[in-house]
Amino acid sequence: MIRESRNAAEAGGHITDVEVRGLDGLPVHLTSSDLEVLGSMLGVPLLRPGDSGWASAVLLWNGLIKKEPALVVQPTSAREVSAVVRFAAANRLQISTKGGGHNIAGSAIADGGLTLDMSRMNTVTVDPVAMLAQVGPGCLLQDVDRATQEHGLATVLGFISEVGVAGLTLGGGLGYLSRRFGWTVDNLEEVEIVTADGLVRTASRHDNADLFWGVRGAGANLGVVTRFTLRLHEVGPTVFGGLIAWPFERADEILRRYRTLTSRAPRELAVWLILMTAPAEPFIPERWQGKKICAMAVCYSGELDKVPEVLDSLLEIGDPAVDLLAAQPYTHVQSYLDDSEPKGLHYYWKTEYAVELSDGLLSTIRELFAECPIEGAELGILHLAGALNEHPEDDGVVGNRNARYVIGSNGMWDPGDPAADSYRAWIRESWERQRPFTGGRSYINFQTADEGQQQVRAAYGTNYERLVQVKTKYDPDNLFRTNRNVAPMESTGS
Ligand SMILES: Cc1cc2nc3c(=O)[nH]c(=O)nc-3n(C[C@H](O)[C@H](O)[C@H](O)COP(=O)(O)OP(=O)(O)OC[C@H]3O[C@@H](n4cnc5c(N)ncnc54)[C@H](O)[C@@H]3O)c2cc1C
């Protein structure tokens, strides 16, 4: 018998029919008996709009995206995921998978479809001897960092701790540790994944190797991952890091010094540059609040007694407006920027990889930020060069093995801001002005909803054709299409 938290009372004990968007875009009418069949295979309630828990189950980080599913299942096991996938395939329903809900394009939700919210599958098990973590697909980055740091271990994860491990990993994954250990997927040893046929498979370099190759950068296209096995490394638990910033008036000097710093930095040092407006936060001296600044977010995970030597060229810049650099827990460095991008505001980004920081690029970035009309904008440079450059281009579909930096223009504003259209136009223009100096390819996890197939294709570069073959083998009907979609062969993808 299907269990529902609200529907039983509302419908006088009967489960009402529901229309769910089908793969062809048209509504599929599911009767109460259809839903009972699905419910009988689940040990969890089937959620519908208005049910207790609905709002958080469908919440997306980017308030700009307005999508809502018709049904949500919050599975607790691979078996339940398999039941839902089989049901969706049999009824040709649009299905989506939600990890942390942080994708900027809102790809966790199939509008009018059936969403698997994985938040209940959120356990982390660390084996400190094997240096591996078994990670549930509902985990946020903070869950993994906290659990692994208890053993002085970490894997490559991003720097905002509320992002989902699943989406980040399945698109590649980058963070302060990328310079040492590559993409997150370079540290992925194995996944358990439910494919479009409903089978629960294990994929690794030795088992279903073609599937594993595709999962390492395009996983959302190939199934629903129900467990990740990630390799861990000795990191922290104390590292040196935090935020340091100078007035924007010194941008020319700071950008050039940043280039020198990153060209010489050891791999244990990751410094990300952010041109931003200083927030009105207690840790920012009052005179700088609301002023444009050049900030650097720093994480040095090497030996602490080497800090003065390693950070020499940064510390000698002098007269910072803000200096919050200190020896501190790695988990703190991985989360202190959490409040800077709260859920529900409207976000719009454009990013691209760069191989070098040319004079033209640096002066363009400085000019752009000087004229930027968006108070909540950030122009950033993420330094990636290191371990990820040392793998062959086809080691996982993630590719982009020549990327040394990510350049980004990020806009953030309140819902209902009347200037929103002009902000989006400015972000696009800023991207166009930087493109002559960048590589023409972008990180799939940073692509917005309006970036088309050309950008998806470009993101995978020479690995794209092989990815289409893997997609065709494991998902010939393109069941998993609520993502940066790669259509299988002989499919219209409609
Ligand atoms: C504030 C912020 C900071 C960020 N910082 C970083 C960073 O430092 N490094 C970095 O690499 N990226 C970063 N990102 C980008 C991030 O990697 C992507 O937004 C990613 O998609 C988020 O994953 P999620 O699970 O939260 O997303 P969701 O929106 O839940 O999912 C994203 C995609 O993955 C699919 N998916 C989710 N779970 C599964 C599963 N179990 N099986 C199959 N498919 C699944 C979804 O269907 C969807 O297509 C950041 C994003 C934000 C918003």
The ligand as an ORCA input file, in Angstrom:
! r2SCAN-3c Opt
* xyz 0 1
  C      27.751     28.264     -4.646
  C      28.363     27.212     -5.535
  C      29.702     26.897     -5.419
  C      30.264     25.923     -6.239
  N      31.578     25.602     -6.094
  C      32.110     24.588     -6.826
  C      33.458     24.171     -6.644
  O      34.190     24.710     -5.814
  N      33.913     23.137     -7.401
  C      33.125     22.519     -8.324
  O      33.593     21.588     -8.978
  N      31.866     22.909     -8.540
  C      31.347     23.914     -7.805
  N      30.049     24.311     -8.016
  C      29.299     23.708     -9.113
  C      28.712     22.388     -8.677
  O      29.658     21.376     -8.867
  C      27.469     22.075     -9.523
  O      26.518     23.078     -9.305
  C      26.889     20.707     -9.194
  O      25.969     20.379    -10.198
  C      26.217     20.732     -7.851
  O      25.886     19.448     -7.443
  P      24.539     19.203     -6.627
  O      24.473     17.776     -6.282
  O      24.421     20.206     -5.534
  O      23.532     19.616     -7.753
  P      22.104     19.122     -8.242
  O      21.498     20.373     -8.775
  O      21.364     18.379     -7.215
  O      22.485     18.122     -9.415
  C      23.279     18.511    -10.500
  C      23.188     17.499    -11.626
  O      23.668     16.241    -11.186
  C      22.656     15.244    -11.343
  N      22.716     14.348    -10.195
  C      22.618     14.678     -8.890
  N      22.726     13.578     -8.137
  C      22.885     12.530     -8.977
  C      23.046     11.126     -8.791
  N      23.081     10.571     -7.591
  N      23.180     10.353     -9.897
  C      23.150     10.886    -11.143
  N      22.993     12.212    -11.364
  C      22.861     13.019    -10.291
  C      21.361     16.007    -11.402
  O      20.364     15.301    -12.076
  C      21.767     17.265    -12.110
  O      21.772     17.076    -13.508
  C      29.471     25.273     -7.201
  C      28.118     25.592     -7.316
  C      27.572     26.546     -6.498
  C      26.135     26.889     -6.642
*
